[in-house]
Amino acid sequence: MTIFINIHLEVICLFKKTFKIFISLSLFSFSFFIPPKGLGWYTVNSAYGDTIIMPCRLDVPQNLMFGKWKYEKPDGSPVFIAFRSSTKKSVQYDDVPEYKDRLSLSENYTLSISNARISDEKRFVCMLVTEDNVFEAPTIVKVFKQPSKPEIVSKALFLETEQLKKLGDCISEDSYPDGNITWYRNGKVLHPLEGAVVIIFKKEMDPVTQLYTMTSTLEYKTTKADIQMPFTCSVTYYGPSGQKTVYSDQAVFDIYYPTEQVTIQVLPPKNAIKEGDNITLKCLGNGNPPPEEFLFYLPGQPEGIRSSNTFTLTDVRRNATGDYKCSLLDKKSMIASTTITVHYLDLSLNPSGEVTRQIGDALPVSCTISASRNATVVWMKDNIRLRSSPSFSSLHYQDAGNYVCETALQEVEGLKKRESLTLIVEGKPQIKMTKKTDPSGLSKTIICHVEGFPKPAIQWTITGSGSVINQTEESPYINGRYYSKIIISPEENVTLTCTAENQLERTVNSLNVSANENREKVNDQAKLIVGIVVGLLLAALVAGVVYWLYMKKSKTASKHVNKDLGNMEENKKLEENNHKTEA
């Protein structure tokens, strides 16, 4: 029950006509108020900054004089803020600084308060006054302010495994009422755990705005399982429509952990390493951050060489084959090793280069291979592959040429060797002469076969006269051999000389060519021809005589025939005349 002690001057002026009215005012000022039966507490929820709308919730009586709104201080004393007369239809607002220019009272006595503040969270009362009674309806105003989106700040640059360390602060500002902050790891709620998860929560209220700022600090003991794990936080608060939650952005932390294993690599990665290559050893530790320096151990060197995570070997030789190791500076027992094999290939050809030998000489040839693994060997002669390696027990001119012994390691790219031998087979000129008579017997072909290297020059001469024969025909020079031939029809016996000469020697050979056989055959042929000609002439003469006699006889017979034909015509005419006479 409320005791009203405020007597308003306007109320006294309004009701000074009668004593009855005065009695009503007295009741208004000092009587105890009992709320209408069945009218309970009413709450209006409003968002910060919105307009608070509070209906009066009372039926307006017929004899209403005026309506008023008040709120109660924490000590229970009333503060009147708005007045509306039922007769003058006028509205007056009390001089209350915090509600200046923020109030609006409608005709049905609904009170609106613009730009809701936290200080508006009070108990308001709507009062309707008649001549003999006062009616009240209380309203509780609740104001809510949504906090800002939570943010993880003061984040650790990195976290170290097995160490309890501050991860960061989750802050949410300008909330009313205050909210609760929750931490999450990969979407799952983090609960305090001694020695592993420590959560410290605090809130502060701005004395001017009465808004809260919530801060939650998380200390966390990380493991390698937290690598790339997202951490988030949320703030849960109450609003006009109930409880809500807002989440922060994800935060991923760099997790530091010690190296537990060391590995060694050979760069660039190759199937095989050969002499002359440059190789780089790279040592890696699986910690975070990875170690930056290591000790490298070379074959046969017990002391390690301090270096960054790489160590380069240039122009490696076959003696670089062996085991290579690396370790941490502070943990030499944590070591890694690899075996490097430097492949090599040596080829020795004996003899090699340009070699000159005489025909018929023996020439042993060897191609010796020394390699880190089995190598293939190929022989070529004048760019043609040979089926086997060459061997010369007795040299021939066709053995001359350019020989190449080539070897390679199939599984080692670029490892090939080759040596060449240019073989020159020399020989003095060798001559062989042959002759061939033409089937007609009219000519003879004389051939001078020459063998030798360098290529011998051939010259033909006729013995006795010493004249040189230039009309010759030569074959191609192949494998140290060629021939020269002439065709002659000698009228007498002659001797032909073939001379072959090169830088080594001059060789001469002769051949007698007889003319007898050729003359007898010519005479026989002449006699045969004369006989044939004479026979043909006699046959022609006989044929002429016969033809002459034939022609002569033919002319005589022709005369007799003509004469007989004349007689026959005369007889025919006589008979015709006789027939005419008889008639």
MOSUL-V926491 format. One record per residue. N is the residue number from 0. SS is DSSP state (@ for helix, = for strand, . for the rest). PSI is psi as a letter, one per 30 degrees, with the letter a starting at -180 (999 if undefined). Layout:
# MOSUL-V926491
N_SS_PSI, N_SS_PSI
This chain:
# MOSUL-V926491
0_._k, 1_=_k, 2_=_j, 3_._k, 4_._f, 5_._k, 6_._j, 7_._k, 8_@_e, 9_@_e, 10_@_e, 11_@_e, 12_@_e, 13_@_e, 14_._h, 15_._g, 16_._e, 17_._l, 18_@_e, 19_@_e, 20_@_e, 21_@_e, 22_@_e, 23_@_e, 24_@_e, 25_@_e, 26_@_e, 27_@_e, 28_@_e, 29_@_f, 30_._l, 31_=_k, 32_=_k, 33_._j, 34_._k, 35_._k, 36_._k, 37_._f, 38_._j, 39_._a, 40_._k, 41_._k, 42_=_k, 43_=_k, 44_=_k, 45_=_k, 46_=_k, 47_._k, 48_._f, 49_._a, 50_._k, 51_=_k, 52_=_j, 53_=_j, 54_._l, 55_._e, 56_._g, 57_._k, 58_._k, 59_._j, 60_._l, 61_._e, 62_._h, 63_=_k, 64_=_e, 65_=_l, 66_=_k, 67_=_l, 68_=_k, 69_=_l, 70_=_l, 71_=_k, 72_._l, 73_._f, 74_._g, 75_._f, 76_._k, 77_=_l, 78_=_j, 79_=_k, 80_=_f, 81_=_k, 82_=_k, 83_=_k, 84_=_k, 85_._f, 86_._e, 87_._f, 88_._h, 89_._l, 90_=_k, 91_=_k, 92_=_k, 93_._l, 94_._i, 95_._j, 96_@_e, 97_@_f, 98_@_g, 99_._k, 100_._g, 101_._f, 102_=_l, 103_=_k, 104_=_j, 105_._l, 106_._f, 107_._g, 108_._g, 109_._k, 110_=_k, 111_=_k, 112_=_j, 113_._l, 114_._i, 115_._k, 116_._l, 117_@_e, 118_@_f, 119_@_f, 120_._j, 121_._a, 122_=_j, 123_=_l, 124_=_k, 125_=_k, 126_=_k, 127_=_k, 128_=_k, 129_=_a, 130_._f, 131_._g, 132_._l, 133_=_k, 134_=_k, 135_=_k, 136_=_j, 137_=_k, 138_=_k, 139_=_k, 140_=_k, 141_=_k, 142_=_k, 143_=_k, 144_=_j, 145_._k, 146_._l, 147_._l, 148_._k, 149_._k, 150_=_k, 151_=_j, 152_=_l, 153_._h, 154_._k, 155_._k, 156_._e, 157_._l, 158_=_k, 159_=_k, 160_._k, 161_._g, 162_._k, 163_=_j, 164_=_k, 165_=_k, 166_=_e, 167_=_l, 168_=_k, 169_=_j, 170_=_k, 171_=_k, 172_=_l, 173_=_h, 174_=_k, 175_=_k, 176_._a, 177_._l, 178_._a, 179_=_k, 180_=_k, 181_=_k, 182_=_k, 183_=_k, 184_=_j, 185_._h, 186_._f, 187_=_k, 188_=_k, 189_._k, 190_._k, 191_._k, 192_=_k, 193_._k, 194_._f, 195_._e, 196_=_j, 197_=_k, 198_=_k, 199_=_j, 200_=_k, 201_=_l, 202_=_l, 203_=_k, 204_=_k, 205_._k, 206_._f, 207_._e, 208_._f, 209_._g, 210_._l, 211_=_k, 212_=_k, 213_=_k, 214_=_k, 215_=_k, 216_=_k, 217_=_k, 218_=_k, 219_=_k, 220_=_j, 221_._l, 222_._l, 223_@_f, 224_@_f, 225_@_g, 226_._k, 227_._g, 228_._k, 229_=_k, 230_=_k, 231_=_l, 232_=_l, 233_=_l, 234_=_k, 235_=_k, 236_=_l, 237_=_k, 238_=_a, 239_._e, 240_._g, 241_=_a, 242_=_k, 243_=_l, 244_=_k, 245_=_k, 246_=_l, 247_._l, 248_._l, 249_._k, 250_=_k, 251_=_k, 252_._k, 253_._k, 254_=_k, 255_=_k, 256_=_l, 257_._l, 258_._k, 259_._f, 260_._k, 261_=_k, 262_=_l, 263_=_k, 264_=_l, 265_=_k, 266_=_k, 267_._l, 268_._k, 269_._l, 270_._e, 271_._k, 272_=_k, 273_=_l, 274_._k, 275_._f, 276_._l, 277_._k, 278_=_k, 279_=_k, 280_=_k, 281_=_k, 282_=_k, 283_=_k, 284_=_k, 285_._g, 286_._l, 287_=_j, 288_._l, 289_._l, 290_._k, 291_._f, 292_._k, 293_=_l, 294_=_k, 295_=_k, 296_=_k, 297_._l, 298_._k, 299_._g, 300_._j, 301_._f, 302_._k, 303_._l, 304_=_k, 305_=_k, 306_=_l, 307_._a, 308_._g, 309_=_k, 310_=_k, 311_=_k, 312_=_k, 313_._k, 314_._h, 315_._k, 316_._l, 317_@_f, 318_@_f, 319_@_f, 320_._k, 321_=_a, 322_=_k, 323_=_k, 324_=_l, 325_=_l, 326_=_l, 327_=_l, 328_._e, 329_._f, 330_._i, 331_._f, 332_._f, 333_._j, 334_=_l, 335_=_l, 336_=_l, 337_=_l, 338_=_k, 339_=_k, 340_._k, 341_=_j, 342_=_k, 343_._l, 344_=_k, 345_=_k, 346_=_k, 347_=_j, 348_=_k, 349_=_j, 350_._l, 351_._l, 352_=_a, 353_=_k, 354_=_k, 355_=_k, 356_=_l, 357_=_l, 358_._k, 359_._f, 360_._l, 361_._k, 362_=_j, 363_._k, 364_._k, 365_=_k, 366_=_j, 367_=_k, 368_=_k, 369_=_k, 370_=_l, 371_._f, 372_._l, 373_._k, 374_._l, 375_=_k, 376_=_k, 377_=_k, 378_=_k, 379_=_k, 380_=_j, 381_._h, 382_._g, 383_=_k, 384_=_k, 385_._l, 386_._f, 387_._l, 388_._k, 389_._k, 390_._k, 391_=_j, 392_._f, 393_._j, 394_._k, 395_._l, 396_@_e, 397_@_f, 398_@_f, 399_._k, 400_=_a, 401_=_j, 402_=_k, 403_=_k, 404_=_k, 405_=_k, 406_=_l, 407_=_l, 408_._j, 409_._e, 410_._g, 411_._j, 412_._k, 413_._f, 414_._j, 415_=_k, 416_=_k, 417_=_k, 418_=_l, 419_=_l, 420_=_k, 421_=_j, 422_=_k, 423_=_k, 424_=_j, 425_=_l, 426_=_k, 427_=_l, 428_=_k, 429_=_k, 430_=_k, 431_=_k, 432_=_k, 433_=_l, 434_=_l, 435_=_k, 436_=_k, 437_._k, 438_._f, 439_._f, 440_._g, 441_._f, 442_._l, 443_=_k, 444_=_k, 445_=_k, 446_=_k, 447_=_j, 448_=_k, 449_=_k, 450_=_k, 451_=_l, 452_=_k, 453_._l, 454_._k, 455_._k, 456_=_k, 457_=_k, 458_=_k, 459_=_k, 460_=_l, 461_=_j, 462_._k, 463_._d, 464_._f, 465_._g, 466_._k, 467_=_k, 468_=_j, 469_._f, 470_._i, 471_._l, 472_=_k, 473_=_k, 474_._l, 475_._l, 476_._j, 477_=_k, 478_._h, 479_._g, 480_=_k, 481_=_l, 482_=_l, 483_=_k, 484_=_l, 485_=_l, 486_=_k, 487_=_l, 488_._i, 489_._k, 490_._f, 491_._l, 492_._k, 493_=_l, 494_=_k, 495_=_k, 496_=_k, 497_=_k, 498_=_k, 499_=_k, 500_=_k, 501_._a, 502_._f, 503_._e, 504_._l, 505_=_k, 506_=_k, 507_=_k, 508_=_k, 509_=_l, 510_=_k, 511_=_k, 512_=_j, 513_._k, 514_._f, 515_@_e, 516_@_e, 517_@_e, 518_@_e, 519_@_e, 520_@_e, 521_@_e, 522_@_e, 523_@_e, 524_@_e, 525_@_e, 526_@_e, 527_@_e, 528_@_e, 529_@_e, 530_@_e, 531_@_e, 532_@_e, 533_@_e, 534_@_e, 535_@_e, 536_@_e, 537_@_e, 538_@_e, 539_@_e, 540_@_e, 541_@_e, 542_@_e, 543_@_e, 544_@_e, 545_@_e, 546_@_e, 547_@_e, 548_@_e, 549_@_e, 550_@_e, 551_@_e, 552_@_e, 553_@_e, 554_@_e, 555_@_e, 556_@_e, 557_@_e, 558_@_e, 559_@_e, 560_@_e, 561_@_e, 562_@_e, 563_@_e, 564_@_f, 565_@_e, 566_@_e, 567_@_e, 568_@_e, 569_@_e, 570_@_e, 571_@_e, 572_@_e, 573_@_e, 574_@_e, 575_@_e, 576_@_e, 577_@_e, 578_@_e, 579_@_e, 580_@_e, 581_@_e, 582_._999
